[in-house]
Amino acid sequence: MRAENTLRRRLTIAFVLLAVVIGGRGSLWGAALGAAVVVLVRDELSPQLGGRGPLVLGLVFVAAVYLLPRGFAGTRLPRSRHEPAP
């Protein structure tokens, strides 16, 4: 039982970090958007994709890291004065 709780905790932390990276770490809206994407893929699309939701989440993660280094929210939010240009 203890191992199951530890695994569940680690998966929760992993999903939270995944949501922040996908959405963007600089804003609350980015994290909320990332969480919406993670929940949508994990809970809604995964059964329709034959259980391949984790694969889709991995692809979204890789695409977000390479194509949107500031996350989805970083595409619309103005850059902070203190943040260096890419």
N, C-alpha and C positions, 0 to 999 in steps of 0.2 A: 504494500500500500504506500509506503514511504517513497519508493522509487517512482511510482506513478505520479505522485504529487510533485516530485522533483522534475520529472520530465514535462509535466504540464506547465510548471513555472518557467522552465527554460523555453518551451515553445511560445508561451505568452510573451516573454521578453524578446524573443526573436521576431515575433509578429509586430510588436511595438517598434522595434528598431527598423524593421522593413518598412513599416508605414511612414516613419519619419524620413527615411532616406528617399523613398519614392515621392512623398509629398513635398519635402523641403524642410530643412531643419531650422530655418530662420523665422518661421511664423506659426502661429497656432492654426491658421487656416490651412497651411501646407500639411501639417501633421494630420488634421482632420480629413483632408482630401486623400492623403495616403492611406489612412485607416479605412476610408470608404472603399478605396480600390482593393485593399487587402481583403476586407470582408466580402465584397462583391465577388471577387475571384474565388476565395476559399469556400464560401457558403452557397453561392448561387451558380457559378459557372463550373465548379469542379465536378458536381454530379453529371452535368450535361456533357462534360469533356471526358467522361469515363474515368474520373479520378485523377486526371492530369492537372489539377489545380496548382499543386506545388511547382510543377514544371512551368506553367504559365506565370506564376508569381516570380520564379527565378528569371524568366525572360524579361518580365517587366522591370525587375530590379536591375538587371544588366543594362537594359536600354536606358533606364533612368540615370544610372551612374555614368554611362558614356555619352548619352545625348543631352541629358538635362542635369548637369552636375549640381545645380542649385535646386533640383526637384521640380515638380509640376508648378508649385507656387512661385518659384523663381522666374518663370517665364512671364509672369504678369506683374509681379511686385517690383517697385523701383529699388535699386540697389542702395544700401546704406552708405552714408558718407565715409564711414570708418572701414568699410569692406574694400579690399584692393580689387582692382579690375582683373579679370581673368587673363 
